[in-house]
């Protein structure tokens, strides 16, 4: 998938994930898409994603990080696979 506005796309996903008033399934999907937009198993794709992340304005990256950190105390476990970690 090619995104023309990576910063806006990632920012929107992080806000969706952090929004407690959104349905849990929607938030889980946003988290999964966000993860796949930031990481990959394929080394070439991973390098592309890293360079895409590094090109994003620092203030936008900080907003994305803040949104993601805000999900940590969520009462609903958005990613049950990592509960035991």
ABEGO torsion letter per residue (X at the ends): XBBABAAAAAAAAAAAAABAABBAAAAAAAAAAAAAAABBABAAAAAAAAAAAAABBAAAAAAAAAAAAAAAABABBABAAAAAX
